[in-house]
C-alpha cells in the first residue's frame, strides 16, 4: 500500500489484534544527532469501502519536520488485522485507546475524520488525559439527533445474508465501484479523484476479511447519536466540515458544535468540498490544521 517517502511501517499488538501504522523516520526529517523532542500528531482515517491511513497521506508529510507523526490503519482496515467477525463500537474505543497508550507518552493532538472523529470524541470524554486537542473533519455518528441510520435503504440491504457479501464483492471491492462511490458520493468534484486514490482504496478493500468491517459500517452497527455525548467533551476542538458532504449536512455539524461551545472553539465550513477535504483539497486542509494547532494547544 502507498507509503510516503520518509515514512516507515511499524505495528503494535492490541487486545484485538495487530495494528499497523506509519511514522516519520528521523533520517529525512531531522539531523541524526538531534534529540527528538517533537510533539505527536495522530491521524485517524474514517470508515468506508477501502479506507486506510492513505486517506491522510497527502496531509501528514507536511508536518513531519516539526512533529512526530502516527498514522495507523485502524482495526479491520488497510494492513492491520482483519477479524473474521462483525465489529461493534467497543472494538474501536478499546483499540484506539490502546494504540494511544502504547505509542504516546504524553497527551497528543488527534486529527480524525467522519465516524472515527465522532468515536474519538467519545474516547476523549472517557480518557481526557490522552488528548491535548482534536482537529476533526465531519465528525458525525450518522444517527445524530435521533436519526436512525440502520433504517436506511443501504443499511437494510447490507443486513440481508448472501446479498451483503455480493454487494461488497461486486459493488464495493472493484475499481469501478470505488471510483463511482468516490466521484458521486464522497467528493464534491469528480475531477479531483485520480487513479492513485482509486488504487489505494481498492488494495485496502481487497484484503482478506475486509468485508466484515465495511459491512459492519454500512449496516449501521458502528453508528450512534453523537448529540447525546458531545456536551461532555472537555478537550479543545476544531471542526472542519465540507459543505457538500452528502451523508451529513453542515447544519448537523453546527448543531453539534453549538451543544458545546466551551470545547469546540472553531467550526469551519468549506465550500465545494465533500466528506474528505484531506483528499479533495489537501493543501487547504494543511493550511487549516496549521492555523488551528496554536489556537488549541
Phi, psi and omega in degrees: 000162185299133180222114184299151175301136179088010178234149178234157180267132174227178179206159172229164177250119175261177180294344180248000178139180186281134175244123177270141176217163181244138182216153183284141178269141184295331187302326181270323192263342180215158172299133183301336182272352183282143175282130184276100179243023182288149172287165185252137169246129179249125181251122182241126181282163176274191183247148179158165182304113178089011179295153178188181177297344177307328184308328182255007189289345176272354186248309191294334176298337180293344182251004189290337179284334187251343184224154165281127185253134171233124180226092183275153160276118181293163182307126179089005182228156176057230182266358180285170184297138179249111179283140179273053179203168177290151183254153177232165182307318184300332177302319183277323173304314183292310187286328175294316177301313181295322178299313181295320181292327182277335186252347186232137181255353180222162177304142187235165169267127178250132178244115190220163184231153173048231185298323177299321178298321177294320177298320181299324177301318180289323176295321180292328175294317182284329185224066184298337180293344181276347192238139171264318178198168179229136170236116193235134174257122177048057179286111182215139177277354178070000171228036189284147180056041173085358176292142180247094182300326185298345178270357180292162183300313183293323179295318179294318180297319181286355179265356182271119180305148183073309178300322182299315180292322178295319178301317182291312187291329183257333185252343183244305188274045175227155180300316181293320180297318180292315179299317180299316180296314181299315184287323187263337187237325188265323182259148174283326181240110181304330182295345180276354178272114179252173186294327179299318179298314180300315182297320180295317178294320182295317180299318178293319182294337184261010175292148179303133180070013180296337182293335183295314180291315182299316181288327174300321178291311184295325178292340182095011181296337185255002183273155179200173181265100183295334182297340180281347187239332195297335179294341181275352183290133177242347181288131177303130191222142170238143182237134173246134184224120177291128185296334182254025174297120186281340185271324181217117183289157178303333179300323176296316179299317180295321178297319178295315181297323182292343179286343183209069181292342178293316180272319183271098190270341182220135168231111185246114175270138179248123180286148174056038178226145180265220188289329188235080178301335180295336175261324186281317178224071185299323182295320177295318179298317177302314181299320179292318178298316178300323179291321187281328186306309180290336179288333186259334188258000000 
